[in-house]
């Protein structure tokens, strides 16, 4: 009997892209559902990680990789990077057959460019997959569409409510968007996946990705420090100083190599700064904002629990921002968008700047509780005025995303939207 499949936002984009390119590469962290999602649309599957066949597949790839491409199309090649030559085989097959929708490749690490001959540009299109958003896990009721707000910023959202209590929101962040966790019966079992994921990264993946042995304790120390600086623009030196309180022999170069590995494994996922050409005496900060691919990794790294965070909403505020960033990355990708943040040295900020391909963009602040909404809205309005003074295109949408229950539009036009209402 086929397992129940929870629809993902990426489903539509995957289907559409298969209709116009020869192959799709889906990348993202382990356990986020890449294989399950790809298998919904594929007609044959090559599972490179099948322990009974891995060695045979690798041997075949070394001698005649085209044999592994035989099968009904779209053909899914899962964890293709175990035999990097398959990339060039797929690219060549797409060129030769000159057809669309032939292959889907999935992988949990960034490809080593040295192991392939050609980039695949024009033949292989890339899609990033994230852990599940609150909408995909059915915890957001999806009553407010992000795309519709861009189409009609005056849309009436007054009185729309979220079903998520603060306790449920905290639990969702601690559990994370790992699809397998939703199948567990008890809450304690659901929380286990994030800790298991963290252990795998520290004990195995951080070393196996490139064959360089790395201390699990030091990997854990790096992740713990990163978690302490989540949703901030902490410098590498700040993180290093934090780590060296426990490990005195880690250099900037070593830390950078560890962070590079964590990025390749899709564990950390920083947000770059937005630096518009605003003529201002203040200096715009350009460091990246530190984020994880999923908030549950930060929770596990800090060894926190839902009960602990219920008593420490200040810490949860930073984790809440990471959760919102995760969801907005998922929603905006389906709209052809991407995220930045803005902050200057006078602390004028927008936690998130969401850009669309058509030139529209939104300034967004994340505020866990209602007490801070006024501050967030004030930041957005001041930044909009600064942009207007510089004769730049002003934002199409100003929005404060909250952990509260009620949605409404302020008299100044700023949209107040609970994360538990949002959908693409």
PyMOL commands that set and color helices and strands:
alter all, ss='L'
color gray80, all
select helices_A, chain A and resi 10-18+34-39+54-69+80-83+85-97+113-115+146-151+166-175+179-183+187-208+216-228+236-243+252-264+295-301+306-310+313-333+370-389+419-421
alter helices_A, ss='H'
color red, helices_A
select strands_A, chain A and resi 23-27+44-47+75-78+103-107+124-128+144-145+338-343+349-355+361-367+397-402+408-409+415-418+422-423
alter strands_A, ss='S'
color yellow, strands_A
deselect
rebuild
show_as cartoon
